[in-house]
């Protein structure tokens, strides 16, 4: 299992477009990928689950992955959030 914390700095928080970017990245890997906001956990491979977290600017998220590719997917998602959802 790999887990890291990241603070969302995007002024718009995580609305539909960045949420879809997170889902697309998570779907590239066969492992389980979760976003955790406080006590609430969301499946990062589900757009509705990610949007349901209602992530706003300043939110601290944990990204937790377990299984094949866990290190890479966590690093990629942290990088995506830290880049303010800029495409590579």
C-alpha positions as CSV (number, residue, x, y, z in Angstrom):
1,X,0.0,0.0,0.0
2,X,1.2,3.5,-0.8
3,X,-0.4,6.6,0.6
4,X,0.5,10.3,0.4
5,X,-1.2,13.6,1.4
6,X,-1.6,16.6,-0.9
7,X,-3.3,20.0,-0.5
8,X,-5.5,21.1,-3.3
9,X,-4.4,24.6,-4.3
10,X,-6.6,25.1,-7.4
11,X,-8.8,28.2,-7.0
12,X,-11.7,26.3,-8.4
13,X,-11.2,23.2,-6.3
14,X,-12.0,19.9,-8.0
15,X,-14.9,20.4,-10.3
16,X,-15.9,18.1,-13.3
17,X,-12.8,18.6,-15.5
18,X,-10.1,18.0,-12.9
19,X,-12.2,15.2,-11.4
20,X,-12.2,13.5,-14.8
21,X,-8.5,14.0,-15.1
22,X,-8.1,12.2,-11.7
23,X,-10.3,9.3,-12.8
24,X,-8.5,8.9,-16.2
25,X,-5.2,8.7,-14.4
26,X,-6.5,6.2,-11.8
27,X,-8.0,4.0,-14.6
28,X,-4.6,3.6,-16.2
29,X,-3.6,1.2,-13.4
30,X,-5.1,-2.1,-12.2
31,X,-4.7,-1.3,-8.5
32,X,-7.3,0.1,-6.1
33,X,-7.0,3.9,-5.9
34,X,-8.9,5.9,-3.2
35,X,-9.1,9.6,-2.4
36,X,-9.7,10.3,1.3
37,X,-11.0,13.6,2.6
38,X,-11.2,13.5,6.4
39,X,-13.2,10.4,7.2
40,X,-14.8,10.1,3.7
41,X,-13.3,7.7,1.2
42,X,-14.0,7.8,-2.6
43,X,-13.1,5.5,-5.4
44,X,-10.8,7.5,-7.6
45,X,-12.0,5.4,-10.6
46,X,-15.6,6.8,-10.3
47,X,-16.4,10.3,-11.4
48,X,-19.5,10.5,-9.1
49,X,-17.5,9.3,-6.1
50,X,-14.7,11.9,-6.7
51,X,-17.3,14.7,-7.2
52,X,-19.1,13.6,-4.1
53,X,-16.2,14.6,-2.0
54,X,-16.9,18.3,-2.8
55,X,-13.2,19.2,-2.8
56,X,-12.5,22.9,-2.4
57,X,-9.3,25.0,-2.3
58,X,-7.2,24.2,0.7
59,X,-8.6,20.6,1.1
60,X,-6.1,18.1,2.3
61,X,-6.5,14.8,0.5
62,X,-4.9,11.4,1.0
63,X,-4.3,9.3,-2.0
64,X,-4.1,5.6,-1.2
65,X,-3.4,2.9,-3.7
66,X,-3.0,-0.8,-3.2
67,X,-1.8,-3.3,-5.8
68,X,0.2,-3.4,-9.0
69,X,1.3,0.1,-10.0
70,X,0.5,1.7,-6.6
71,X,3.7,3.8,-6.4
72,X,3.3,5.2,-9.9
73,X,-0.4,6.1,-9.6
74,X,0.0,7.8,-6.3
75,X,3.0,9.8,-7.6
76,X,1.1,10.7,-10.8
77,X,-2.0,11.9,-8.9
78,X,0.0,13.9,-6.5
79,X,1.8,15.6,-9.4
80,X,-1.5,16.3,-11.2
81,X,-3.0,17.9,-8.1
82,X,0.2,19.9,-7.3
83,X,0.4,21.1,-10.9
84,X,-3.1,22.6,-10.6
85,X,-4.4,20.0,-13.0
86,X,-2.2,21.2,-15.9
87,X,-1.9,18.5,-18.6
88,X,1.6,17.2,-19.1
